[in-house]
Structures are given as structure tokens and as C-alpha cells.
């Protein structure tokens, strides 16, 4: 009866359907990513596995630093204009987003090229690796409008395209890494395998989004004048820069963990930590698509001022996430050691304590997965940035105090604490905001 009630709401059914596409792809991708990780870890050993993590994360961090989380801007504003049946402004928004993203991608590649010597020296402790930092950095040039394209596909419910592309990308990467193992290649073969998979995914998503734009807005959509957005330009740029600032804070606080560990403790500890993070993916598989599919639905319902629907979706979403996350967390805590030994090998058993600590924070985040996208849909992009900034400052200060004493386990504890602090405050703010708007709506009637 409870399950029937849960799926009685058409919003929940649509979210679950769309997340089902991404879940299927993410399930396949996660399984293949796990196999990729296991094969690469066994091929390279803990120290070189840590080098791989630092090299790939270096590019990811600089790419995200220069980006504006454009997919969220596209979902927020293109979705708004589509609801208002204002297709010219919707097309102009995509055009503006793509232009911003292209600029950011070029900036990111420039930063990677210039900072590669520092990356090779401080994060992998080998200046000879500088050229490989630059070579892997080429991947950002394949991502010129990847985020904008993803946002368009989300708005027009092309989740199946995203899902198939994700799966194909994972298959290609796995095949290439398997060949590297068979032919006993080293780090560089693994790096090229990751590059090939990412390039495929970026090109297909971009092509699919451009085709969708032509179908919806006409083949000349890109000629739409940006002047149509004059009245909204300030709001859009505020949204873009605030989400970019939020992303930058996240990079420092939670998305550059392997770099922090490698810089402070060395590549072997980074290899253990990367392994622990890889196993937390089992916890995130079905939940990670939910923010992307929930955001467009929340944006539509908030535009219609259906506050009761919004609150219902969030509560039921948390129940769905908890129903998966809590049992999986318990399983990984109880059987994490044998899982590590059977998959990555006995050399990676030191990753287990970090895994247990990380599971606490990731489980909490899973349950309130909607915290950030709900604030964005409520037109409060600055609030999560301020919360994340305060959490990041506390976390970074504690790194210098705790890491010399507790080693890489301190990084795991601080990351879990950061999640509980920031997600808890953001989720609380969402519920208070919805309660206030629902009360005002009721009184207005």
C-alpha cells in the first residue's frame, strides 16, 4: 500500500522513470567503472594508482574551476522559458550558455598547460610527468559545450540518450583498459583509455543536444539574438557566477580529495583513498541520477507555485534514497574487508577504515540528495555557496591540525563531517522556505 501511494503522484512516477534511464546507464557504468578501477589498481599497484588519481583529478578540478555549472543554468532558464512558451528566449539562453562554456573550456585548458609543472611536482612528485598532465588536459577541449548540451537533453526528457552514451563510454574505456592489462601496459595506456571514453561521451552528447535544439527551435536557432535576454541577463550571470563560486568551493572542500592526500602524504596513501572512494560508488549508483532528474521537475512545479507537490516530491525522494542507502552502507561496513581483498587485492586492505568513515557522510548526503537543486529551483543559488564556503574553511583549517596526527583517515573524517554540516543546513533551509511559501499560498486563498 505504501509503495502504491508513493507512485500515485505523477511527478514521482516521471522522476523515477527518468532516473530509471540514468540508473540503468549508471548501473552499467558503475559496474564497468568498478572493473576499470580494479583492473587499473591491480595493474599499477597502490602508488601508481594514486598517481593516476592525482593526474585525472588535476584536470577535472581545473576544468570545473573554469566552468559555470552551465547545465544548471540551462535547466533553470530554458525550462522557465519553455514553460512560458517563449522559444526564442529559450534558444537564446542555450546560445549564451554555450558561449560561456566554450570560454570556460579554453580558459581551463590554458590553466592546465600553465600549471602542469606544479601538478607533476606537488601532486605526483615526479616532474617528468608534466607532459602527461598536458596530454590528459586535452580532454577539456572535447567538452566545449558538454554541460550546456546535457542541460538541453534533460529539459526535453532525452534521458535515454544520456543513458546510452554513458554506457557506451564505459564500455569503450573498459575494453581499452582490459587490453592494457592483457598486453601488460602501464600508466600511460590507462590514461589514454580514460581519454578515449570521455571523448566519445562528450562528442555524442554534444551532437545529440544540437540535433534536439534544431528539432525544437529550428535549424537557425543559433541565430537567435542574445539581446532577447537583456532583461534577464543580470539574473542569469548572477546565477552562473554564484554556482561557479559554489563549484569552486566544492572543489576545495570535497572534489579534490585525492590531490590533497597525495600532496600531504604521497601517492601510496592517495591510492588507498582513491580505492575507498571507488567503493562508495556502490552506495551512490541509483541515487546519483536523482538530482538531475528532480531539478527540471522542481523548476516546473515551482514556476507553477505547486508548493505542496514540491514538498511531497522531496520527502518521498528521501524515503526512496534511504531505502537503498542504509542497507548498502551496512553491507559495506560488515563485508568491506573481504570485498577489498577479493577485488582490489590484499595490498589495498588499508583502504577499509577510510571506507567506513566515508560511508557515514555519503549516506547522509544520499538521503538529502535534493538539497542543492531544490535551493537552485527556489532561486536561492547564493545560500548553498555561503554554507559550502563556511564548511570548506572549517575543513581546510582542520586538515592542517588533524592530518599530521591521524594521516589519511583524517581526510575521510573531515569529508564526512563536511557533508553532514553543509547538506544538513541546506536541506533545513529548503524545508523552512517551502513551509513559508505553502503557508503564504494557503492564506492567499
N, C-alpha and C positions, 0 to 999 in steps of 0.2 A: 504493500500500500504506500509506504514511504517513497519507494522508487517511482511509482506511478505519479504521485503528487509532485515529485521533483521534476519530472519530464513533462508535466502538464503545461508548463509555461513555454510558449513558442520560442522565446528568447533563449531559454536554456537548451531547447532542442537544437536550435540553429548553432549555438556556441559549441555544443557537443559534436554536432555533425561536422562543422568546420575544423574543430580541433581534432576530430577523428581523422581527417585527411592528413593533418600535420603530425598527429600521433603515429599514424601508420608509417609515415615517412621518417619521423624521428625515432620510432621504434627500430626500423631497419637501419637508419643512420647511426643510432646509438649502439646497436649491436655490432655494426661494422666498425664504428669508431673504437669500440672496446677491443675488437680484434686487431684493428690497426695499432692501437696503443700497446696491446700485449705483444704483438709481433715486433714492433719497434723497440719496446723495452727489452725483450729477450735478445734481440739482435745487437743492441747498442750497449746494454748494461746501465746501471743507475747513473753513473757520472755523465755519459754521453746522452742518455735520455734527458737528463737535466739540461744539457746544452741545447738539445732540440727544443725543449720547452721554452728556454730563455730566448732563443733565436726567433721562434714563431710569435711569442708573446710581445717581443720588442716591436715588431712590425704592427701587430694588432693594436697595441697601445698608442703608437704614433698615428695610426690611421684613424682611430676613434677620437683621438685628441683634436685632429683637424676636421672631423666631421661634425654634423649638427643634429644627429639622430633624425635625419630628414624623413625617414619613414613615418615617424610620429607626426611631424608637421603635415605630411601628405594626408594621413588618415584623418587628422583633426580638421583640416580646412577643405580638402577635396570632398570629404564626407559631408561637411556642412553645406557646401555649395551644391552638391548633388541632391541633398535633401530639399534644398530650396529650388531645385530645378534650374540652377544657374550654371549651365555647362560652360559658357565662355570663361567665367571666373575659375571654375574647376580646372579647366585646361591650363589657364594662366598660372594657377598655383603649382601644377606639376612642372610646368616650364621653369618657373622660378626656383623650385626645389632642385630640379636637375642642374640648373646653372650654379647654385650654391654648392651642390655636392661635387660637381666637376672641379670647382675651385679648391674645395677642401681636399680632394684626392691628389691634385697636383701639389698642393702645399705639403701633404703627408709624405709624398714620395721625396720631395726636396729635403724634408726633415730627416727621413730615413737615410738618405745619401750622406747628409752632413754629419749625422750623429752616429753612423755605423762604427767609426773608430772607437768612440766612447762605449758603445754597446758591446763590442767584442772585448774590450779591455776590462770593463767593470762587471759585466753580467756572465760572460763565459770564460773570462780570464785567459783569453788567447787572442792576441792582436792579429794573428794570421787568419782569423775567421771573418775579417772585415768585409771581404768581397761577398761572402755568402749572406751576410746581413743585407747587403745591397741587392743581391740577386733575388732573395726572397721578397724584398720590398717591392719588386716589380708587380706583385700581385695586386697592389692598390690601384694600379693603372687599369686593371681589368674591372675594378669595382667603381668605375667613374660615376655611374648613376644607379648602382645596385640598390641602395636604400630607398631612393625615390621609386624605383621600379617595384620593389617589394611592397611599398605602401599602396601603389595603384592596384596591384594584384589583390591585396587584402580588401580594399574598398569595394571592388567589383566581384568579390567572392571567388577569386581564381585560386583558392587554396589547394585545389588538386594539382595545378601546375607547379606551385611551390613544393608540394609534397613529392611529386615525381622527380623534380630537379634535385631535391635534397638527396633522394635515394640514389639517383644516377651518379651524383658527385661522390657519394660514399663508396659506391661500387668501384668506380674508377680508381679512387685512392687506395682502396683495399687491394685491388688486383696489382697495382704497381708496387705496393709495399710487400706483398707476397712474393712477387718476382725478385725484389731486392733481397729477401730472405733466402729464396731458392738459390740465387746466384751469389750469395754471401757478399753483398754490397755493404756500404757503410752509411754514415750520416747523410751524405750528400744525396744519395739515391732516395732516402726517406724524405728529405726536404723537397726534392723535385716531384715526388709523388703527391705530397700535400699541395704543392703549387698547381699541379695539373688538375686536381679535383676542384680546387677553389676557382680556377679559371673557367672550367666548364660550367660550374654553378652560376657564376656571375654573368657569363655571356648568355646563357639560356634565359635566366630571369629578366635580364635587360631586354632581350628580343621579345619575350612574351608580353612585357609591360608596354613596349612601344606598339606592338600589334593591338593590344587591348585599347590603348589610347586612340589609335586610328579608327577602331571599330566604334567606339563610344562617341568620340568628339569629331571624327572626320580626319582625313589624311593630312589636312592642313592645320591640325590643332596647334602645332608648334609655332605657327604664325600669329597666334593669339597675342595681342599686345599686353605687356605687363602693366600698362597704365590702368587696366581694369581693376587692379588690386590696390590702387592708390590709397583708398580709404582704410584698407586693412593691412597695408604694408608694415606699419609700425607694430601692430599687434603680432603679425607673422614673424618679424625679425626679433621681437622680444621673446616670442615662443622659441624660435630657433636658437637664439643665443643662451637663453636660460636652460634649455635642455642640453645644449652643448656644455655649459658650465657644470650642469649636473653630471653629464657623462665624464667630464674631466675629473670631477671629484671621485666618481666611482672608479675611474682608472687608478687613482692613487690609493683608494681605500680597499678595493676588492678585486679588481680585474687585472692586477699586475703582480699577483702573489708570487708566481714562480720567479719573477725578476727580483723581488725583494729577498726571497730566500737565497737565490743564487748569489746576489750581491753581498749579503751579510754572512752566509755560511758556506757557500760553494755549490758546485753543480751536483754533487752526490746527494746532498740534502734536498736540493731542488728536484732531483729525480724522484726521491721518496714522496715529496709533497705533491708533485705532478701526478704520481700514481694514486695518492689518496683522493685528489680532486677528480681523477678519472672515474673512480668507483662511485663518487657521489652522483655521477650522471645517471646511475641506475635509479636514484631517487627522483631525478628531475624529468625522466623520459616523458611521462604523459602530462606533466604539469607545465612544462616549459612552453608548449604551444598556446596555453590558455590566455596569457596576457595579450598576444597578438590577435586572437580571435575575439576576445572580450572587448578590446578597445573600440573597434568600429561599432559594436552593438551598444556600448555605453554612450558613445558620442551621439548616436541616433536617438536613443531614449532621453538623454539629457537635453538635446535640441528640442524634443517634443515635450519636455518637462514632465515625463512619466517617472516621478521620483520613487514611487512605491515599487515599480518594476526594477529600477536601478538597484535599490537596496535588496530586493529579493534575489536578483542575479548574483550579487556579491556574497550574500550569505550561503546560497546554495553552492556557489563555486567553491567556497571554503570547505564546505562539507565534502564535496567531491574530492578535493585535493587532500584533505585529511584522511579520507577513507583509503587512499592509496599510500600516502607518505608514511603514516605511523607504522603500519605492518612492515613496510620495506626497511624503514630505519631499524626496527627491532631485529629483522633478519640479518642485516649487515653488521649490527653490533654483535650478535651471537655467533655468526659464522664468517666474520670478516677475515680472520686469520687463515682458515683453510681455503677460502676463496682466493686470497692473495697468493698463497703457496701454490695452488693448482694452476692459476692463470699466469701471473707475472713471474712466479718463481720465488724460492726461499730468500733470494737476495733482496727482495722488496718487502719482507715482513716488517721492517722498521716503519713502514707507512701506516700500520694498523692504528696506533694510538692517535695519530693525526686524523685518520678517517673517522674514528668515533667522535672526536671533538667537533669536526666539521659537520657531521650529520645533525647535530643539535641545531645549529644555525640554519642549515639548508631546509630542514623540516619546518621550522618556524616560517621561513620565507615562502615555502611552498603553500602553506595553509592560507597565507595572506598575499598570494601571488598578484592580486589585483591592485595593491596599494598605490603603485605609481601611476598606472594607466588610468585609474579612477580619478586621481588628482589632475592629470592632464585633461581628461574629458570634462572635468569640472572647471576648467580654465584656471587652474592653480599650478602652473608649471614651476613657479619660484619656490613654493613651500618645500617640495622634496629636495630641491637643491640646497636650501638652508639646513635642512635636517641632515642630509648626507655630508655637508661640509663640516658641521659640528662633530658628527661621528668620525669623519676622517681625521680631523685634528686630534681628537682624543686617541684614536687608534695609532696614528703615527707617533705621537708622543710616547705612548706605551711601548711601541716597538723598541725604542732605544733603551727603555728601562727593563723590559722583560726578556728580550731575545738573548742578551748575553748570559742570562741565568738559565732559561728554560729551552733554549735552542729553537728548532723549527716548530715544536709544539706550541710555542707562544704565538706564532703566526696563525695557527689553526684556531686557538682560543680567541684571539683578537678578531679574527674574521667572523666567527660565530657570534661574538658579542656585538660586533658592528651590525650584523644583520638583525639581531633581536632589537637593538636600540633604534635603528632607522626605520625598519619595517613596522615595528610596534607603534611608533609615533605617527607615521604616515597613515597607517590603517585607522588609528584612532581619529585622526583629523578627518578622514573621509566619512566615517560614520557620524561624527558630530555635524559635519556640513550637510549631509543628507537629511539628518533629523531636523535640522533648522529649515531646510528648503521644503521638506514634506509638511512641516507644521505651518509654514507660511502659505503653502499651496492650499492646505485644508482650511485655514482661516479665510483665505480669499474667496473660497466657495461659499 
